[in-house]
Amino acid sequence: MHFDTIVLLGPTASGKTRLGVSLARELNGEIISADSRQVYRGMDIGTGKDLGEYGEVPYHLIDILEPGENFNVFLFQKLCFAAMDEIRARNRLPVIVGGTGLYLDAVLRKYRMVEVPDNPELRQELAPLSLEELAARLLAVNPRLHNTTDLLDQDRLLRAIEIAEYEKSHEPEPLPEISPLVFGVRWERSVLRQRITARLKERLDAGLIEEVAELHRQGVPYETLEFYGLEYRFVARHLKGELNRNDLFQKLNSAIHDFAKRQDTWFRRMERQGAEIHWLDGAGKPLQEALAIVRK
């Protein structure tokens, strides 16, 4: 089996980081984080960066933005492919590690995306139109529209028309070919639940609440923190006085369990769409198991 990239995925608290670093060590690799929040500086405990794990193993797409800066799947895909090129140029192996299914999918299935700039002239032309007229305009440009929620909100309609008009005359950049070997870490559900709860306790003890308070002190509004995942959303509510400490733990713990189930659903969908995932037993010897597959 020829491969030029390793991808390691799994739900939250499955031990991906440690296993990814061990694989990179064994295979002369460098880590690329496929996590929508580890890109932000100062968000360490809540995103599980575990930078102490990396030792001498180089990593990419961690601590590259300030909180509040925009990051999305388009940017991730672009930066991930650039990092892969850079790593291969050093004759090393890219090891992509993460649990953000959409980001992993964008690389594995090579989503074709175009960066669409704002178009003030078009916006001016559309300004007098009613919602119905805007919806008709969008459907005329993009009759295959699959996300009809764009038809209910004026800002989203305007942006959707802007994108559809731009894409008519701009082809997405071709993406490089990759041959990935994909591993997933799997745990029995009851064990994963215990791991999630234990890790949340550790993170609270390690200063998660203080981390969020510090981000707010540095000027990140609570409304913005709502968008940075469950830990930041629930701790922000606690800091605003909406949740006491006990409710914070119970509600956040329950939300993370639900999130892990959604991750699992996403990975299964990836398999249905053709991704071959070699599942490793988190409770066994996942490193040895993965290396045996690599050497085959």
Protein Blocks (a to p, Z undefined) as FASTA:
>chain_A
ZZfbdcddddehklmmmmmmmmmmmnopacddddfklmpghilmlnonommmnmmacceh
iakbcehiacdfklmmmmmmmmmmmmmmnopacddddfblklmmmmmnopacddddddfk
lmmmmmmpcfklmmmmmmmmmmmbcblmlmmpfklmmmmmmmmmmmmmoccddddddddd
dddddddfklmmmmmmmmmmmmmmnopmmmmmmmmmnopafklmmmnojklmmmmmmmno
pacfklmmmmmmmmmmmmmmmmmmmmmmmmmnopacddddfklmmklmmmmmmmZZ
